[in-house]
Amino acid sequence: MSEIENIRVLAEVASESGAYEDSYKYSSKILELDINDAKAWIDKGIAAAFLTDASGSKIIECRALVKKGIELGVDESSKSKAINKIKAAYNSYCNQLNDELLGKVKDYQKVGMPAGGSALLHGLGQAANKLLTAKGQAASRVKGLELVLLLCEVKQTSENYKMANIALANALAHSKANGNYLNGDEAHCTRYREIRNQVTSEFRDKFPEAAATSITKKTKNDGCFIATAATGSYDHPKVLTLRKYRDDVLLANGMGRSFVKLYYSISPPIAKQVAKSELLRAFVMKAIVNPAVKYVDKNKIK
């Protein structure tokens, strides 16, 4: 075997055994010998993903390295292996963040309540600590989403876009449960919206049937099927306005609840068709969503 192939064997063994520092070094050595070795670019990128800390320090590097390898050209088998590794790296990174959050919460819980202190205030302090810790992780959690975006860039399949959508939905749910840290003007909030919009748009354009089904499933528990299909986003500001109106007004009285129940029963197939058609989305926005939001705003229903 050539020198490069010998080193590649070492890199692969290191990667399979979880010795990612060695895999990173061996892949770097291959690139010193052949800068156009596509597989070495990808292997180095995947090693970088596993070596990242809870701040996501190497995730941007990972994405750049893997994309370079894909640009140089690899076979479908290599892409599939890369996808499996990227998924594993994403799960590992999320576990890091969750462990860090849980560890800090437990550390704070070890702090005893001062003598004569208020149990209520102490409990509120613990809850506030969790929210602040989660908010402190916000930028890191968004960095993790770069990995699920990378899945779609390595191989544009319905399965990869579905996983990306699930990851985005989970990130949003985590944000809502911890002080809405993705709802702001900070750089990580902007990046979250960019990734979400890219994934949603590409999924809808490349796999309209699967995207329409995904939208319906995603909104099953919250119900704003048609508005979500028209805007293309589960957390579009207009969808949020209508959902709040449903929760605060419609569900607060019998007639409203009956209407919501009827809407749930008839809207999913309509939303599916709307999601597949640019013309229908534009029509629904103009004829239904915009007037409904205008009504809510006019009547000061916030």
C-alpha positions, 0 to 999 in steps of 0.5 A: 500500500502507498504511504497515504493508504497506510495512514488512512488505515490508521485514521479509520481505525482511530475513528472507529475506536473513538480516538478522534484526536488521532483520527484528526492528526492522521487525516491532516497528515494525508492532506499534507501529502495530497491536498485533494484527498476528498475522504481525508477532508471529510474524515478530518471534519467528522473528527473535529465534530467529535472533538468540539467542546460544549461551546461548539468550538469546532463545529464551524470547522467541521462543516467547512472541512466536510463540505470541502470533501463533498465538493472534491467528490466522493462516492455515495457509500462515503456520503452515507458513512459521513451522514451516520457519523454526523448524526452521532456527533450531533447526538453526542454534542446535544448530550454534552449540552444537556449534561452541562445544564443538568450539572449546573442545575444540580450544583445550584440545588446543593446550595442550602436555603439560608436559615429563616429563608423563604422556601418559595424564594429559594425555589424561584432562585433555582428555577431562575438559575436553570433559565439563565444557564439555558440562555447561556447555552443558546449560542452553543445549541444553535451551533449544533444545528449547523451539523443537521444543516450539514446533513442536508448539504452532504446528501439531500434526502427526505430523511435528512430534511426530516431529521433537520426539521425535528432538530429545529423543532426540538431546539425551539421547544427547548427555547420556549421551556427555558425563557424563549432564548431563541426569540431575540435579535442576537446573532444566534437567534438570527442564525437559528432563523436562517437555518430554519428558513433554509431547511424549510424552503429546501425541504418544501421545494425538493420533497413537497409531499414529505414536507407537507406531511411533516408540517401537518405532523409538526403542528398536530399538537398546536393546531395552526395547520393552514397558517403554518403551511401558508407561511412555511414556518411553525413559529412565524410571527403571524402563526404565533399571533393566531395561536395565541388568539386560539389559546386565549380566546377561542378555547376559553368558551364553548363555541370557540372550542367547537370551532377549534375542534371542527378546524382540527378535523378539516384543516390537515388535508387542506394544509397539505395541499397549501404547502405544496403550491406556491400559488395556494400559499400566496392566496391563503396568506392574502385571503385568510391569514393576513385578514385574520391577523389584522382582525386580532391586532385591531381588537387588541388581542395580544 
